[in-house]
């Protein structure tokens, strides 16, 4: 009976470890590294994309991102704050439907502002790069998202 109990404990620990490692692997495969510097990263992987450019164009692109970074950070921060308000409104007692609707409307607005800031930055990058560099930058930048979850299983579009 003691051996059976020890075996059960070892199997439970093994199962927990396998689930954790499997979850980490699947999460990394589906969502990437999450931005190694701790920042928000959307579907454009700027770091990988800039490696496809020559030094002069890397500097141009870096300057554009640097100019837009404060606006992007502000918008992302506002979006996160709005998510916190939605979360706290949902768990508040008593529940207030009007407050929830207002919180969701604010979240939607913040999301649009964050996306608009990213779109403006991406547009500025596209505008400043010559055709060949622009194509290389964006092909590489969006490459990592060509898997089943985003592209219907077709990897080579």
N, C-alpha and C positions, 0 to 999 in steps of 0.2 A: 504494500500500500504506500509506503514512503517513496519508493522509486516512481510509482505512478504520479504522485503529487509533485515530485521534483521535475519529472518529465513534462507535466502539464504547465508548470511555471516556466520552464525553458521554452516550450512551444509558444506560450502566450507572449513572452518577451521577443521571441523570434518573429512572431506575427506582427507585433507592434512595430518593430524595427523595419521589417519589410514594407509595411504600409506607409511608414514615414518616408523611407527612401524612395519608394515607388511614387508617392505623392509629390515629392520634391522633383523627381525626374520628369513626371508628366507636366507639372507646373512650369518647369524651365522650358520644356519642349513647346508648350502652348503659348507661354507669355514671354519668353526670353529671359534675360537676366534682370529685368525690372529697373534698369538704369543703375549702373554701378556707382554712380555718384549720388544716388539717393533722390534724384529728381524725377520729374514726370517725363515719360517718354511715350509718345504716340506711335503710330505705325511707321514713321520715318526714323530709321536708325542712322542718325547724323554721323556718329563716330565712324561707322563702317563706310558710309558713303564718301566722307571726305578723304579717305585713304585712296580713293580712285582718282583724285585730282592731283595736279601738279602743285608745287609749293606756292606759286603765285595765286592760284585759284583757291587753294586751301585758306590762305590768308584772307581773301575776299569773303569767302563763305563764313569763316570764323568771325570776321568783323560784323557781318550782318546778324549772325546769331547773338553776338555780344551786345549789339545795339538793342535787339528785341528782348533779350533775356529778362530785364526788369519787368516789362509789361507782361511777358508770359508767366513769370513767377507770381506776379500780383493776381493775374486771372486764375491761375491754378489754385492759389491760396484761397481766393474768394469762393471758388467752386468747392473746395474741401470744407470750408466753413459752412457753406449752404447745405452740404451733405450732413454735417453734424446737426444742423438745425432740423432737418427732416427727421433724422434719427431720434433726436430728443423729443420732437413733436409726436412721433409715433408711440413713444413709450410714456408720454406724459399722462398723468391721471388728474383730472378727468381728460378724456380725449376730446380734442377740439378740431372738428373737420375743417372749419374755415382757416384755422391756423395751418393745418396740414396742406390745404390747397395753396395758400400763400407761400409756404415753405417750398413746395414743389415748383411753383411758378418762379420763385427766386432761383432755385437750383437750375431750372431750365435756362433762365437768362444768363446765369454765370457760366453754364456749359457752353452756350452760344458764344459768349465773350471769349472764353478760353480757346474754343475752336477757331474763332475769327483771328485771334492773335497768332495762332500757329499758321493759319492759312496765309496771313499777311507775310509772315516770315518766310514761309516756303515760296510764296510768289516773288518776294524780293530776291531770294536765292536764284530762282529760275530766271528772273529777268537779268541778273548780272552775269550769269555763266554763258559762254559760247555753246553752241548746239551740242558738240561732241562731249564736252565736259558736263553739260546739263543732263544729257542722256545717261552718261556713266554714273553720275551722282545719284540720280533718282532710281535708276535700275538697281543699283547696289543698296540704296537706302530703303527700298521697299522689298528687296529680295527675301529677307528673313521671314516675311509674313506670307510667303507662298506655301502654305500647307493647308490641310483639309479644312480646318476651322475657318479660315479666311477665304479660301479660293475654291471651295467645292472639291478638294482632292487633287486638283491639277497643279502640279509643281512647276511646270515649265511654260508658263504663260509669258 
